[in-house]
Protein backbone atom coordinates (compact mmCIF):
# COMPACT_ATOMS: atom_id res chain seq x y z
CA UNK A 1 0.00 0.00 0.00
CA UNK A 2 1.43 3.36 -0.99
CA UNK A 3 1.30 5.90 1.85
CA UNK A 4 -0.31 9.29 1.39
CA UNK A 5 2.23 11.14 3.52
CA UNK A 6 1.82 14.90 3.52
CA UNK A 7 4.22 17.04 1.47
CA UNK A 8 5.38 19.05 4.49
CA UNK A 9 7.06 17.08 7.29
CA UNK A 10 4.99 17.13 10.45
CA UNK A 11 6.37 17.84 13.91
CA UNK A 12 6.06 14.12 14.58
CA UNK A 13 7.69 13.26 11.26
CA UNK A 14 10.67 15.48 12.04
CA UNK A 15 10.93 14.00 15.53
CA UNK A 16 10.94 10.48 14.04
CA UNK A 17 13.64 11.34 11.47
CA UNK A 18 15.95 12.60 14.22
CA UNK A 19 15.46 9.34 16.13
CA UNK A 20 15.60 7.05 13.10
CA UNK A 21 12.13 5.60 13.60
CA UNK A 22 9.17 5.25 11.26
CA UNK A 23 6.48 7.89 11.43
CA UNK A 24 4.03 5.79 9.44
CA UNK A 25 2.93 3.44 10.78
CA UNK A 26 3.90 4.57 14.24
CA UNK A 27 3.55 2.68 17.46
CA UNK A 28 1.61 4.06 20.43
CA UNK A 29 4.89 3.94 22.38
CA UNK A 30 6.59 6.21 19.82
CA UNK A 31 3.68 8.67 19.82
CA UNK A 32 3.69 8.70 23.64
CA UNK A 33 7.46 9.34 23.66
CA UNK A 34 6.97 12.17 21.15
CA UNK A 35 4.34 13.77 23.39
CA UNK A 36 6.52 13.38 26.51
CA UNK A 37 9.43 15.07 24.69
CA UNK A 38 7.40 18.19 23.90
CA UNK A 39 7.79 21.36 25.91
CA UNK A 40 4.86 23.10 24.21
CA UNK A 41 1.49 23.39 25.97
CA UNK A 42 -1.13 20.74 25.30
CA UNK A 43 -3.13 23.19 23.17
CA UNK A 44 -0.26 23.10 20.68
CA UNK A 45 0.56 19.38 21.06
CA UNK A 46 -3.01 18.15 20.64
CA UNK A 47 -3.33 19.23 16.97
CA UNK A 48 -0.12 17.29 16.27
CA UNK A 49 -1.65 14.21 17.89
CA UNK A 50 -4.79 14.63 15.77
CA UNK A 51 -2.59 14.98 12.68
CA UNK A 52 -0.79 11.72 13.53
CA UNK A 53 -4.19 10.07 13.91
CA UNK A 54 -5.50 11.42 10.61
CA UNK A 55 -2.35 10.42 8.70
CA UNK A 56 -2.67 6.86 9.94
CA UNK A 57 -6.37 6.60 9.20
CA UNK A 58 -6.00 8.15 5.72
CA UNK A 59 -3.26 5.66 4.93
CA UNK A 60 -5.18 2.63 6.17
CA UNK A 61 -3.16 2.08 9.34
CA UNK A 62 -4.39 1.56 12.88
CA UNK A 63 -4.57 4.80 14.84
CA UNK A 64 -1.73 4.74 17.40
CA UNK A 65 -3.25 7.72 19.23
CA UNK A 66 -6.60 6.09 20.04
CA UNK A 67 -6.72 5.66 23.79
CA UNK A 68 -4.35 3.54 25.80
CA UNK A 69 -0.84 4.85 26.39
CA UNK A 70 -1.29 8.05 24.38
CA UNK A 71 -4.50 8.93 26.24
CA UNK A 72 -2.69 8.28 29.53
CA UNK A 73 0.22 10.58 28.62
CA UNK A 74 -2.09 13.34 27.34
CA UNK A 75 -4.25 13.04 30.45
CA UNK A 76 -1.18 13.41 32.67
CA UNK A 77 -0.33 16.64 30.85
CA UNK A 78 -3.88 18.00 30.85
CA UNK A 79 -4.64 17.20 34.51
CA UNK A 80 -8.28 17.05 33.42
CA UNK A 81 -10.46 15.49 36.10
CA UNK A 82 -13.26 13.11 35.28
CA UNK A 83 -16.74 14.54 35.87
CA UNK A 84 -17.64 14.47 39.56
CA UNK A 85 -20.94 12.79 38.70
CA UNK A 86 -19.14 9.73 37.32
CA UNK A 87 -18.65 6.69 39.55
CA UNK A 88 -15.11 5.61 40.44
CA UNK A 89 -15.12 2.70 37.98
CA UNK A 90 -16.38 5.00 35.19
CA UNK A 91 -13.61 7.52 35.84
CA UNK A 92 -10.95 5.00 34.75
CA UNK A 93 -12.72 4.77 31.39
CA UNK A 94 -12.85 8.56 31.13
CA UNK A 95 -9.06 8.76 31.47
CA UNK A 96 -8.64 6.27 28.60
CA UNK A 97 -10.65 8.46 26.22
CA UNK A 98 -8.97 10.78 23.70
CA UNK A 99 -8.42 14.30 25.01
CA UNK A 100 -10.93 15.93 22.65
CA UNK A 101 -13.62 13.49 23.80
CA UNK A 102 -12.75 14.25 27.43
CA UNK A 103 -13.07 17.97 26.74
CA UNK A 104 -16.45 17.41 25.05
CA UNK A 105 -17.73 15.36 27.99
CA UNK A 106 -16.48 17.89 30.55
CA UNK A 107 -18.06 20.76 28.60
CA UNK A 108 -21.40 18.96 28.37
CA UNK A 109 -21.19 18.03 32.06
CA UNK A 110 -20.61 21.70 32.99
CA UNK A 111 -23.48 22.79 30.73
CA UNK A 112 -25.76 20.22 32.36
CA UNK A 113 -24.76 21.39 35.83
CA UNK A 114 -25.30 25.03 34.88
CA UNK A 115 -28.75 24.26 33.46
CA UNK A 116 -29.63 22.15 36.49
CA UNK A 117 -28.67 24.97 38.87
CA UNK A 118 -30.61 27.47 36.76
CA UNK A 119 -33.69 25.22 36.82
CA UNK A 120 -33.34 24.74 40.59
CA UNK A 121 -33.11 28.51 41.13
CA UNK A 122 -36.18 29.07 38.94
CA UNK A 123 -38.10 26.38 40.83
CA UNK A 124 -37.12 27.94 44.17
CA UNK A 125 -38.22 31.39 42.92
CA UNK A 126 -41.55 29.95 41.76
CA UNK A 127 -42.05 28.19 45.13
CA UNK A 128 -41.41 31.49 46.94
CA UNK A 129 -43.85 33.32 44.64
CA UNK A 130 -46.45 30.62 45.17
CA UNK A 131 -45.99 30.78 48.95
CA UNK A 132 -46.37 34.58 48.82
CA UNK A 133 -49.55 34.26 46.73
CA UNK A 134 -50.97 31.67 49.14
CA UNK A 135 -50.16 33.92 52.06
CA UNK A 136 -51.83 36.86 50.29
CA UNK A 137 -54.87 34.72 49.53
CA UNK A 138 -55.04 33.53 53.13
CA UNK A 139 -54.88 37.12 54.42
CA UNK A 140 -57.54 38.14 51.92
CA UNK A 141 -59.77 35.25 53.02
CA UNK A 142 -59.25 36.18 56.69
CA UNK A 143 -60.12 39.80 55.92
CA UNK A 144 -63.25 38.68 54.02
CA UNK A 145 -64.24 36.42 56.93
CA UNK A 146 -63.72 39.27 59.44
CA UNK A 147 -65.74 41.66 57.26
CA UNK A 148 -68.58 39.13 56.94
CA UNK A 149 -68.56 38.51 60.70
CA UNK A 150 -68.61 42.25 61.40
CA UNK A 151 -71.45 42.80 58.92
CA UNK A 152 -73.59 40.09 60.49
BALOBA-1460 file (C-alpha; in Angstrom, 3 decimals):
// residues 152
<rec num="1" residu="x" x="0.000" y="0.000" z="0.000"/>
<rec num="2" residu="x" x="1.432" y="3.359" z="-0.991"/>
<rec num="3" residu="x" x="1.297" y="5.895" z="1.847"/>
<rec num="4" residu="x" x="-0.311" y="9.290" z="1.391"/>
<rec num="5" residu="x" x="2.228" y="11.138" z="3.525"/>
<rec num="6" residu="x" x="1.825" y="14.902" z="3.521"/>
<rec num="7" residu="x" x="4.225" y="17.040" z="1.470"/>
<rec num="8" residu="x" x="5.383" y="19.054" z="4.491"/>
<rec num="9" residu="x" x="7.057" y="17.077" z="7.289"/>
<rec num="10" residu="x" x="4.989" y="17.131" z="10.446"/>
<rec num="11" residu="x" x="6.373" y="17.841" z="13.908"/>
<rec num="12" residu="x" x="6.064" y="14.117" z="14.583"/>
<rec num="13" residu="x" x="7.695" y="13.258" z="11.261"/>
<rec num="14" residu="x" x="10.675" y="15.475" z="12.042"/>
<rec num="15" residu="x" x="10.927" y="13.997" z="15.532"/>
<rec num="16" residu="x" x="10.937" y="10.478" z="14.038"/>
<rec num="17" residu="x" x="13.639" y="11.337" z="11.469"/>
<rec num="18" residu="x" x="15.949" y="12.601" z="14.216"/>
<rec num="19" residu="x" x="15.460" y="9.336" z="16.132"/>
<rec num="20" residu="x" x="15.598" y="7.051" z="13.097"/>
<rec num="21" residu="x" x="12.134" y="5.600" z="13.598"/>
<rec num="22" residu="x" x="9.171" y="5.254" z="11.263"/>
<rec num="23" residu="x" x="6.482" y="7.889" z="11.427"/>
<rec num="24" residu="x" x="4.031" y="5.794" z="9.442"/>
<rec num="25" residu="x" x="2.932" y="3.435" z="10.779"/>
<rec num="26" residu="x" x="3.902" y="4.575" z="14.238"/>
<rec num="27" residu="x" x="3.553" y="2.681" z="17.465"/>
<rec num="28" residu="x" x="1.608" y="4.058" z="20.425"/>
<rec num="29" residu="x" x="4.889" y="3.938" z="22.377"/>
<rec num="30" residu="x" x="6.593" y="6.206" z="19.820"/>
<rec num="31" residu="x" x="3.681" y="8.669" z="19.820"/>
<rec num="32" residu="x" x="3.689" y="8.699" z="23.638"/>
<rec num="33" residu="x" x="7.462" y="9.339" z="23.657"/>
<rec num="34" residu="x" x="6.966" y="12.172" z="21.150"/>
<rec num="35" residu="x" x="4.343" y="13.765" z="23.390"/>
<rec num="36" residu="x" x="6.519" y="13.383" z="26.508"/>
<rec num="37" residu="x" x="9.430" y="15.068" z="24.689"/>
<rec num="38" residu="x" x="7.403" y="18.185" z="23.899"/>
<rec num="39" residu="x" x="7.785" y="21.362" z="25.911"/>
<rec num="40" residu="x" x="4.864" y="23.103" z="24.209"/>
<rec num="41" residu="x" x="1.486" y="23.394" z="25.966"/>
<rec num="42" residu="x" x="-1.129" y="20.745" z="25.299"/>
<rec num="43" residu="x" x="-3.133" y="23.191" z="23.175"/>
<rec num="44" residu="x" x="-0.260" y="23.100" z="20.677"/>
<rec num="45" residu="x" x="0.561" y="19.382" z="21.057"/>
<rec num="46" residu="x" x="-3.013" y="18.147" z="20.641"/>
<rec num="47" residu="x" x="-3.329" y="19.235" z="16.968"/>
<rec num="48" residu="x" x="-0.119" y="17.290" z="16.270"/>
<rec num="49" residu="x" x="-1.647" y="14.206" z="17.891"/>
<rec num="50" residu="x" x="-4.793" y="14.631" z="15.766"/>
<rec num="51" residu="x" x="-2.587" y="14.981" z="12.681"/>
<rec num="52" residu="x" x="-0.789" y="11.720" z="13.529"/>
<rec num="53" residu="x" x="-4.191" y="10.068" z="13.912"/>
<rec num="54" residu="x" x="-5.497" y="11.415" z="10.606"/>
<rec num="55" residu="x" x="-2.345" y="10.424" z="8.702"/>
<rec num="56" residu="x" x="-2.666" y="6.865" z="9.945"/>
<rec num="57" residu="x" x="-6.370" y="6.600" z="9.196"/>
<rec num="58" residu="x" x="-6.004" y="8.148" z="5.720"/>
<rec num="59" residu="x" x="-3.259" y="5.659" z="4.927"/>
<rec num="60" residu="x" x="-5.180" y="2.634" z="6.168"/>
<rec num="61" residu="x" x="-3.160" y="2.084" z="9.341"/>
<rec num="62" residu="x" x="-4.391" y="1.564" z="12.880"/>
<rec num="63" residu="x" x="-4.569" y="4.795" z="14.843"/>
<rec num="64" residu="x" x="-1.728" y="4.743" z="17.400"/>
<rec num="65" residu="x" x="-3.250" y="7.717" z="19.233"/>
<rec num="66" residu="x" x="-6.598" y="6.092" z="20.045"/>
<rec num="67" residu="x" x="-6.722" y="5.660" z="23.790"/>
<rec num="68" residu="x" x="-4.347" y="3.544" z="25.804"/>
<rec num="69" residu="x" x="-0.844" y="4.846" z="26.394"/>
<rec num="70" residu="x" x="-1.288" y="8.046" z="24.379"/>
<rec num="71" residu="x" x="-4.504" y="8.925" z="26.240"/>
<rec num="72" residu="x" x="-2.693" y="8.282" z="29.526"/>
<rec num="73" residu="x" x="0.221" y="10.583" z="28.616"/>
<rec num="74" residu="x" x="-2.085" y="13.337" z="27.339"/>
<rec num="75" residu="x" x="-4.248" y="13.039" z="30.447"/>
<rec num="76" residu="x" x="-1.181" y="13.411" z="32.670"/>
<rec num="77" residu="x" x="-0.330" y="16.636" z="30.853"/>
<rec num="78" residu="x" x="-3.877" y="17.999" z="30.852"/>
<rec num="79" residu="x" x="-4.644" y="17.196" z="34.505"/>
<rec num="80" residu="x" x="-8.277" y="17.047" z="33.419"/>
<rec num="81" residu="x" x="-10.461" y="15.494" z="36.099"/>
<rec num="82" residu="x" x="-13.261" y="13.112" z="35.276"/>
<rec num="83" residu="x" x="-16.737" y="14.537" z="35.868"/>
<rec num="84" residu="x" x="-17.644" y="14.473" z="39.559"/>
<rec num="85" residu="x" x="-20.942" y="12.789" z="38.704"/>
<rec num="86" residu="x" x="-19.141" y="9.725" z="37.316"/>
<rec num="87" residu="x" x="-18.653" y="6.688" z="39.550"/>
<rec num="88" residu="x" x="-15.112" y="5.610" z="40.435"/>
<rec num="89" residu="x" x="-15.120" y="2.696" z="37.978"/>
<rec num="90" residu="x" x="-16.378" y="4.995" z="35.195"/>
<rec num="91" residu="x" x="-13.606" y="7.519" z="35.841"/>
<rec num="92" residu="x" x="-10.950" y="5.005" z="34.752"/>
<rec num="93" residu="x" x="-12.723" y="4.765" z="31.395"/>
<rec num="94" residu="x" x="-12.845" y="8.563" z="31.132"/>
<rec num="95" residu="x" x="-9.059" y="8.764" z="31.467"/>
<rec num="96" residu="x" x="-8.640" y="6.274" z="28.605"/>
<rec num="97" residu="x" x="-10.651" y="8.460" z="26.218"/>
<rec num="98" residu="x" x="-8.974" y="10.778" z="23.705"/>
<rec num="99" residu="x" x="-8.417" y="14.304" z="25.011"/>
<rec num="100" residu="x" x="-10.926" y="15.934" z="22.648"/>
<rec num="101" residu="x" x="-13.623" y="13.495" z="23.801"/>
<rec num="102" residu="x" x="-12.747" y="14.245" z="27.432"/>
<rec num="103" residu="x" x="-13.071" y="17.974" z="26.736"/>
<rec num="104" residu="x" x="-16.452" y="17.413" z="25.048"/>
<rec num="105" residu="x" x="-17.733" y="15.360" z="27.988"/>
<rec num="106" residu="x" x="-16.480" y="17.895" z="30.547"/>
<rec num="107" residu="x" x="-18.060" y="20.758" z="28.596"/>
<rec num="108" residu="x" x="-21.400" y="18.956" z="28.370"/>
<rec num="109" residu="x" x="-21.187" y="18.034" z="32.057"/>
<rec num="110" residu="x" x="-20.605" y="21.703" z="32.993"/>
<rec num="111" residu="x" x="-23.476" y="22.790" z="30.732"/>
<rec num="112" residu="x" x="-25.763" y="20.221" z="32.357"/>
<rec num="113" residu="x" x="-24.756" y="21.392" z="35.834"/>
<rec num="114" residu="x" x="-25.303" y="25.032" z="34.876"/>
<rec num="115" residu="x" x="-28.751" y="24.258" z="33.462"/>
<rec num="116" residu="x" x="-29.625" y="22.145" z="36.491"/>
<rec num="117" residu="x" x="-28.667" y="24.974" z="38.871"/>
<rec num="118" residu="x" x="-30.614" y="27.471" z="36.763"/>
<rec num="119" residu="x" x="-33.690" y="25.224" z="36.822"/>
<rec num="120" residu="x" x="-33.338" y="24.738" z="40.588"/>
<rec num="121" residu="x" x="-33.109" y="28.507" z="41.126"/>
<rec num="122" residu="x" x="-36.178" y="29.066" z="38.938"/>
<rec num="123" residu="x" x="-38.095" y="26.377" z="40.830"/>
<rec num="124" residu="x" x="-37.116" y="27.940" z="44.167"/>
<rec num="125" residu="x" x="-38.223" y="31.389" z="42.916"/>
<rec num="126" residu="x" x="-41.551" y="29.955" z="41.763"/>
<rec num="127" residu="x" x="-42.046" y="28.187" z="45.132"/>
<rec num="128" residu="x" x="-41.414" y="31.491" z="46.942"/>
<rec num="129" residu="x" x="-43.848" y="33.320" z="44.637"/>
<rec num="130" residu="x" x="-46.450" y="30.620" z="45.165"/>
<rec num="131" residu="x" x="-45.994" y="30.776" z="48.949"/>
<rec num="132" residu="x" x="-46.372" y="34.576" z="48.824"/>
<rec num="133" residu="x" x="-49.547" y="34.255" z="46.732"/>
<rec num="134" residu="x" x="-50.967" y="31.667" z="49.139"/>
<rec num="135" residu="x" x="-50.155" y="33.919" z="52.064"/>
<rec num="136" residu="x" x="-51.831" y="36.860" z="50.292"/>
<rec num="137" residu="x" x="-54.867" y="34.718" z="49.530"/>
<rec num="138" residu="x" x="-55.036" y="33.529" z="53.134"/>
<rec num="139" residu="x" x="-54.878" y="37.122" z="54.420"/>
<rec num="140" residu="x" x="-57.541" y="38.138" z="51.916"/>
<rec num="141" residu="x" x="-59.771" y="35.252" z="53.016"/>
<rec num="142" residu="x" x="-59.246" y="36.175" z="56.688"/>
<rec num="143" residu="x" x="-60.124" y="39.798" z="55.916"/>
<rec num="144" residu="x" x="-63.250" y="38.676" z="54.023"/>
<rec num="145" residu="x" x="-64.245" y="36.422" z="56.934"/>
<rec num="146" residu="x" x="-63.717" y="39.270" z="59.438"/>
<rec num="147" residu="x" x="-65.738" y="41.660" z="57.264"/>
<rec num="148" residu="x" x="-68.578" y="39.131" z="56.943"/>
<rec num="149" residu="x" x="-68.565" y="38.510" z="60.704"/>
<rec num="150" residu="x" x="-68.608" y="42.246" z="61.400"/>
<rec num="151" residu="x" x="-71.449" y="42.805" z="58.919"/>
<rec num="152" residu="x" x="-73.589" y="40.087" z="60.493"/>
